[in-house]
Amino acid sequence: RSSFLAQAFSSATPHLCSVCPVAAMAGKELRVHNTIAPSDSVLDYVLAAAVHVAIWGGGMVVGPLLLLAAPLSFLVLPLRHALRLSALVGLLLTLRLPESPLVNRLFLRTASLLKNGSTIWFADDVVPHIGEGVMVCFHPHGIIPLGFTLNGAIRAKTRQPKKYLPLEVPMDARVSGVQAPVLFRIPILRQILHLLGCTMPATKAGMFTLFKQKMPFGIIIGGSEEVAIQISGRERLFLKHRAGFMKYALQFGYKIIVAYNFGESDLYKNVVSLRHINMWLVKNFGFVLPVFYGKWWCPLLPRGDVELHTVYGAVLELPRIEDPTEAQVAEWHAKYVSAVTEVFDRHKKRFGYESRTLEIL
C-alpha cells in the first residue's frame, strides 16, 4: 500500500496561536479547493481503469509474485529459464527510473473511477503555510491509498499546477512523499514509485534527508498497520502509540499539516478476520496481505459510488527542540491527536459522515 508507512514511529505534538473564537472558526472554513472531475466518456473510463489496474495490479500483485516465482522457478523450470527469470527480477530490484510528469498526469486520470472525481480542500488558515518545512500527515491509509496519491504530491509532480491545484496553493514540484521501505524491494512497484517521483523510504535516515533540506513532503502516519486494522464503513486510525514522526519533526522545527481523507475507508471492502495475521506480518516483515474488493467484477477497482475528499484542515507549528524529552514528545503527540480529531469532527457532516466517530487505536 504505499505510502504505506512502515514501522518507525512512536509519540508527540505542536503550538497553536490564541485567537478569538469567531476568527478561529473563520480560519477553518473550506473555500480553496480543486477537483479532478470524472469524464462521461466510456473510453476515458476504460483508460482510467486500465491505468489503475496496471499500476496497482503491477505493483501489488505481479511484483510480489515475481519475487516468489524467482526462487521457486529453479524447482519447476529448466535451469536456463530459471536463471533468466532470476536475472529479470534482479534487474528490476536495482533499476531506477527517472521521475516522469507524464506518468503522474496519467495516474491522476484514475480519479475518473470515483464518484464526482477526487477533490482536495484547504482550510483558510492552512493556505499560507503551504511551502518549505512542511510535513503533510494523511489519515486514514485506506486499502489502496487513493487520498494520499490522488490528492497529494503527485498533483505537483505533474508540473501543471494550474490544472491540478488551486491557484492559491503554490505547491512546489520538488515536494516528496515517504513510503514503507519494503516497497522499494518489490519489482515493478519500485519502478512505479520512481516514475511518480515520491521515492523516500520511511526510515530515520530517509526522513532526516528531507528535514535537512526543508523539503515539503507527505506521509501516511498509520502505515501498513492502518491497512491491517481497517474495517469498511468505520474511521480507524493507527495513531495512539505512533509518535516517532513527531520527535523527528520537533528536532527540525517543522510545521505539520493534518490532511484527512473523507471517503477513503469506504472505497474497498476487506476481510477483517485477517487483522491479527496482518499485524504479525507488519511487525515481522513490514508488509500486509489484505484481502479486499471494490467492484465485484474487478476487485482492484474502487467502488464508484463513493466520493473522495481530502481536507488539509489544520496546521501545527512546532518549536525546534534538538533533543526532545519523552514528555515533550508525548505533549505534542497529544496535541496532534486532538487536531486530527478536530479536523474530522468539524468537517464530517459536510461530506456525509456525521454519524461516524473517529477511532484512535
C-alpha positions as CSV (number, residue, x, y, z in Angstrom):
1,R,0.0,0.0,0.0
2,S,2.3,2.5,-0.5
3,S,2.6,5.1,1.4
4,F,2.1,2.7,3.3
5,L,4.3,3.8,6.2
6,A,6.3,1.1,7.7
7,Q,7.1,1.0,11.3
8,A,9.4,3.7,12.6
9,F,7.3,5.9,14.8
10,S,6.3,6.2,18.4
11,S,5.0,9.7,20.3
12,A,4.5,13.8,20.2
13,T,2.5,17.4,19.3
14,P,2.6,21.4,18.3
15,H,1.7,25.1,19.0
16,L,-1.4,27.0,18.2
17,C,-2.0,30.7,18.4
18,S,-4.7,32.1,20.7
19,V,-7.3,33.9,18.7
20,C,-10.9,34.9,19.3
21,P,-13.4,32.1,18.7
22,V,-15.0,33.8,15.7
23,A,-11.7,34.3,14.0
24,A,-10.6,30.8,14.7
25,M,-13.8,29.4,13.2
26,A,-13.5,31.6,10.1
27,G,-9.9,30.3,9.6
28,K,-11.2,26.7,9.4
29,E,-13.6,27.4,6.5
30,L,-13.1,25.3,3.3
31,R,-13.2,27.6,0.3
32,V,-10.0,26.8,-1.6
33,H,-10.3,23.6,-3.5
34,N,-9.6,21.7,-6.8
35,T,-11.4,18.8,-8.3
36,I,-10.1,16.3,-10.8
37,A,-13.5,15.8,-12.4
38,P,-14.6,12.5,-13.9
39,S,-15.3,12.2,-17.6
40,D,-18.6,11.0,-19.2
41,S,-16.7,9.2,-21.9
42,V,-16.6,5.4,-21.8
43,L,-13.2,5.4,-23.4
44,D,-11.8,7.7,-20.6
45,Y,-13.3,5.3,-18.0
46,V,-11.7,2.3,-19.7
47,L,-8.3,4.1,-19.9
48,A,-8.6,5.2,-16.2
49,A,-9.4,1.6,-15.2
50,A,-6.5,0.2,-17.3
51,V,-4.0,2.6,-15.7
52,H,-5.3,1.9,-12.2
53,V,-5.1,-1.9,-12.7
54,A,-1.7,-1.6,-14.4
55,I,-0.2,0.5,-11.6
56,W,-1.7,-1.1,-8.5
57,G,-2.0,-4.6,-10.0
58,G,1.5,-4.5,-11.3
59,G,2.9,-3.2,-8.1
60,M,0.8,-5.1,-5.5
61,V,0.2,-8.4,-7.3
62,V,2.7,-9.0,-10.2
63,G,5.7,-7.6,-8.4
64,P,5.4,-9.8,-5.2
65,L,4.6,-12.8,-7.4
66,L,7.8,-12.3,-9.3
67,L,9.7,-12.2,-6.0
68,L,8.1,-15.5,-5.1
69,A,8.5,-17.1,-8.5
70,A,12.2,-16.4,-8.9
71,P,13.5,-18.9,-6.3
72,L,10.6,-21.4,-7.0
73,S,11.4,-21.5,-10.7
74,F,14.6,-23.5,-10.0
75,L,12.3,-26.3,-8.8
76,V,10.0,-26.4,-11.7
77,L,11.7,-24.8,-14.8
78,P,14.7,-25.8,-16.9
79,L,17.8,-24.1,-15.4
80,R,18.2,-21.6,-18.3
81,H,14.7,-20.3,-17.9
82,A,15.0,-20.1,-14.1
83,L,18.3,-18.1,-14.5
84,R,16.6,-15.7,-16.9
85,L,13.7,-15.1,-14.6
86,S,16.0,-14.5,-11.7
87,A,18.1,-12.1,-13.8
88,L,15.0,-10.2,-14.7
89,V,13.9,-9.9,-11.1
90,G,17.5,-8.9,-10.1
91,L,17.4,-6.1,-12.7
92,L,14.0,-4.8,-11.5
93,L,15.3,-4.7,-8.0
94,T,18.2,-2.4,-9.0
95,L,16.8,-0.4,-11.9
96,R,15.9,3.2,-11.1
97,L,13.8,5.2,-13.5
98,P,13.6,9.0,-13.7
99,E,10.6,10.9,-12.4
100,S,8.0,11.4,-15.1
101,P,5.5,14.3,-15.1
102,L,3.6,12.4,-17.9
103,V,3.2,9.3,-15.7
104,N,1.9,11.5,-12.9
105,R,-0.7,13.1,-15.2
106,L,-1.7,9.7,-16.5
107,F,-2.1,8.4,-12.9
108,L,-4.4,11.3,-12.0
109,R,-6.8,10.2,-14.7
110,T,-7.8,7.4,-12.4
111,A,-9.8,9.9,-10.4
112,S,-12.5,9.3,-13.1
113,L,-13.2,6.0,-11.3
114,L,-14.6,7.8,-8.3
115,K,-18.0,9.4,-7.8
116,N,-17.6,13.1,-8.8
117,G,-13.8,12.6,-9.1
118,S,-11.3,13.5,-6.4
119,T,-11.2,16.8,-4.6
120,I,-8.5,18.5,-2.5
121,W,-9.6,21.1,0.1
122,F,-7.6,23.6,2.1
123,A,-8.8,25.4,5.2
124,D,-8.3,29.2,5.0
125,D,-5.7,29.2,7.8
126,V,-3.7,26.3,6.2
127,V,-3.2,28.0,2.8
128,P,-0.4,30.5,3.9
129,H,1.7,27.6,5.3
130,I,2.0,25.5,2.1
131,G,5.7,25.6,1.3
132,E,9.1,24.7,2.7
133,G,9.5,23.0,6.0
134,V,6.0,21.3,6.0
135,M,5.1,17.7,6.6
136,V,1.6,16.8,5.5
137,C,0.2,13.9,7.5
138,F,-2.5,11.9,5.9
139,H,-5.3,9.8,7.6
140,P,-6.5,7.2,7.1
141,H,-4.3,5.0,4.9
142,G,-7.1,3.0,3.2
143,I,-6.6,-0.4,1.5
144,I,-5.1,1.4,-1.6
145,P,-4.0,4.9,-0.5
146,L,-6.0,6.9,-3.1
147,G,-6.3,10.0,-0.9
148,F,-2.5,10.2,-0.4
149,T,-1.8,9.6,-4.1
150,L,-4.6,11.5,-5.9
151,N,-4.7,14.4,-3.5
152,G,-1.1,14.7,-2.5
153,A,2.4,15.3,-4.0
154,I,1.5,13.7,-7.4
155,R,-0.6,16.8,-8.3
156,A,2.5,19.0,-8.0
157,K,4.7,16.4,-9.8
158,T,2.6,16.8,-13.0
159,R,4.3,20.2,-13.5
160,Q,0.8,21.6,-14.3
161,P,-0.3,23.4,-11.1
162,K,-2.9,25.5,-12.7
163,K,-4.8,22.3,-13.7
164,Y,-4.4,20.2,-10.6
165,L,-4.0,22.7,-7.8
166,P,-5.9,25.7,-6.5
167,L,-4.3,29.0,-7.7
168,E,-4.0,30.0,-4.0
169,V,-1.8,27.0,-3.2
170,P,1.7,27.2,-4.8
171,M,2.8,23.6,-4.1
172,D,6.5,23.1,-5.1
173,A,7.1,20.4,-7.7
174,R,10.1,19.2,-5.6
175,V,7.6,18.0,-2.9
176,S,8.2,14.4,-1.9
177,G,6.4,11.5,-0.2
178,V,7.8,8.8,2.0
179,Q,6.9,5.1,1.6
180,A,7.4,2.0,3.6
181,P,11.0,0.7,3.0
182,V,9.8,-2.7,1.9
183,L,8.0,-1.2,-1.1
184,F,11.4,-0.4,-2.7
185,R,12.3,-4.1,-2.6
186,I,9.3,-5.1,-4.8
187,P,10.0,-5.3,-8.5
188,I,7.6,-3.2,-10.7
189,L,6.3,-1.3,-7.6
190,R,9.8,0.1,-7.2
191,Q,9.8,1.4,-10.7
192,I,6.3,2.9,-10.3
193,L,7.4,4.8,-7.2
194,H,10.5,6.2,-9.1
195,L,8.3,7.3,-12.0
196,L,6.0,9.1,-9.7
197,G,8.9,10.9,-8.0
198,C,7.9,10.3,-4.4
199,T,10.6,7.9,-3.5
200,M,12.0,8.4,0.0
201,P,11.9,5.3,2.3
202,A,10.2,6.0,5.7
203,T,13.3,5.4,7.7
204,K,15.0,7.8,10.1
205,A,17.9,8.4,7.6
206,G,15.4,9.0,4.7
207,M,13.2,11.4,6.7
208,F,16.3,13.3,8.1
209,T,17.4,13.8,4.5
210,L,14.1,15.6,3.8
211,F,14.1,17.5,7.0
212,K,17.6,18.9,6.5
213,Q,16.6,20.1,3.0
214,K,13.4,21.8,4.4
215,M,11.6,19.7,1.8
216,P,7.8,19.6,1.9
217,F,6.6,16.0,1.9
218,G,3.6,13.8,2.6
219,I,3.4,10.8,4.9
220,I,0.7,8.3,5.9
221,I,1.3,8.1,9.6
222,G,-0.7,5.0,10.2
223,G,1.3,3.0,7.7
224,S,0.8,-0.7,7.0
225,E,-0.7,-1.2,10.4
226,E,-3.6,1.1,9.4
227,V,-4.3,-1.2,6.5
228,A,-4.4,-4.2,8.8
229,I,-7.0,-2.6,11.2
230,Q,-9.3,-1.2,8.5
231,I,-12.9,-2.0,8.6
232,S,-15.0,-0.7,5.7
233,G,-17.5,1.9,6.9
234,R,-15.5,2.9,10.1
235,E,-12.9,5.6,10.6
236,R,-10.0,3.8,12.3
237,L,-6.5,5.3,12.7
238,F,-3.3,3.6,14.0
239,L,-2.0,6.6,15.9
240,K,-2.2,6.2,19.7
241,H,1.3,4.8,20.1
242,R,2.9,6.2,16.9
243,A,4.9,9.3,17.7
244,G,8.4,8.9,16.2
245,F,7.3,11.2,13.4
246,M,6.6,13.9,16.0
247,K,10.0,13.5,17.6
248,Y,11.7,14.0,14.2
249,A,9.6,17.0,13.4
250,L,10.4,18.6,16.7
251,Q,14.1,18.2,16.1
252,F,13.8,20.2,13.0
253,G,11.1,22.6,14.0
254,Y,8.8,21.6,11.1
255,K,5.2,22.5,10.5
256,I,2.7,19.7,10.4
257,I,-0.5,19.8,8.3
258,V,-3.3,17.4,9.1
259,A,-4.9,16.0,6.0
260,Y,-8.0,13.8,6.4
261,N,-9.3,11.6,3.5
262,F,-13.1,11.5,3.7
263,G,-14.3,8.5,1.8
264,E,-11.1,6.6,2.0
265,S,-12.5,4.0,4.4
266,D,-15.4,3.1,2.0
267,L,-13.6,2.7,-1.3
268,Y,-12.9,-1.0,-0.7
269,K,-14.4,-3.8,1.5
270,N,-12.0,-6.1,3.2
271,V,-11.8,-9.3,5.2
272,V,-11.4,-8.1,8.7
273,S,-10.7,-11.6,10.2
274,L,-7.1,-11.4,8.8
275,R,-6.3,-8.4,11.1
276,H,-4.1,-10.4,13.6
277,I,-2.2,-12.2,10.8
278,N,-1.6,-8.9,9.0
279,M,-0.4,-7.2,12.2
280,W,2.1,-10.1,12.7
281,L,3.2,-9.7,9.1
282,V,3.8,-5.9,9.6
283,K,5.7,-6.5,12.8
284,N,8.0,-9.2,11.4
285,F,8.3,-8.4,7.6
286,G,7.0,-4.8,7.2
287,F,4.1,-5.6,4.8
288,V,0.4,-6.7,4.8
289,L,-1.6,-9.0,2.6
290,P,-5.1,-7.6,2.7
291,V,-8.0,-9.5,1.0
292,F,-10.3,-6.9,-0.4
293,Y,-12.5,-5.8,-3.3
294,G,-14.0,-2.7,-4.8
295,K,-16.1,-3.7,-7.8
296,W,-17.2,-7.3,-7.8
297,W,-16.1,-7.8,-11.4
298,C,-12.6,-6.2,-10.8
299,P,-11.6,-6.2,-7.1
300,L,-8.7,-3.7,-7.7
301,L,-11.1,-1.0,-8.9
302,P,-12.6,1.2,-6.2
303,R,-16.3,1.5,-5.6
304,G,-17.8,4.0,-8.0
305,D,-20.5,5.3,-5.5
306,V,-18.0,6.9,-3.1
307,E,-16.7,10.4,-3.2
308,L,-13.1,11.2,-2.1
309,H,-12.4,14.5,-0.4
310,T,-9.0,15.2,1.2
311,V,-9.1,18.1,3.7
312,Y,-5.9,19.9,4.6
313,G,-7.6,21.1,7.8
314,A,-5.1,22.2,10.5
315,V,-1.6,23.4,11.0
316,L,0.7,22.7,14.0
317,E,3.7,24.9,14.2
318,L,6.4,23.1,16.2
319,P,9.2,24.6,18.1
320,R,12.7,23.4,17.3
321,I,14.0,21.1,20.1
322,E,17.2,19.3,19.2
323,D,16.8,16.7,21.8
324,P,13.1,16.5,22.9
325,T,12.3,14.6,26.0
326,E,9.7,11.9,26.2
327,A,7.4,14.2,28.0
328,Q,7.7,16.9,25.2
329,V,7.1,14.3,22.5
330,A,4.1,13.0,24.4
331,E,2.7,16.5,24.8
332,W,3.0,17.4,21.2
333,H,1.6,14.0,20.2
334,A,-1.5,14.6,22.3
335,K,-1.9,18.0,20.6
336,Y,-1.6,16.3,17.2
337,V,-4.2,13.6,18.0
338,S,-6.5,16.4,19.2
339,A,-6.0,18.3,15.9
340,V,-6.8,15.2,13.8
341,T,-10.0,14.6,15.8
342,E,-11.0,18.2,15.5
343,V,-10.5,18.2,11.7
344,F,-12.6,15.1,11.3
345,D,-15.4,16.3,13.6
346,R,-15.6,19.7,12.1
347,H,-16.0,18.5,8.5
348,K,-17.6,15.1,8.7
349,K,-21.1,16.4,8.3
350,R,-20.2,18.2,5.1
351,F,-19.1,15.0,3.4
352,G,-21.8,12.8,4.7
353,Y,-20.2,11.1,7.7
354,E,-22.0,12.9,10.6
355,S,-22.9,9.6,12.3
356,R,-19.3,8.3,12.5
357,T,-16.9,8.5,15.3
358,L,-13.1,8.6,14.9
359,E,-11.4,5.6,16.4
360,I,-7.8,6.2,17.5
361,L,-6.1,2.8,18.1
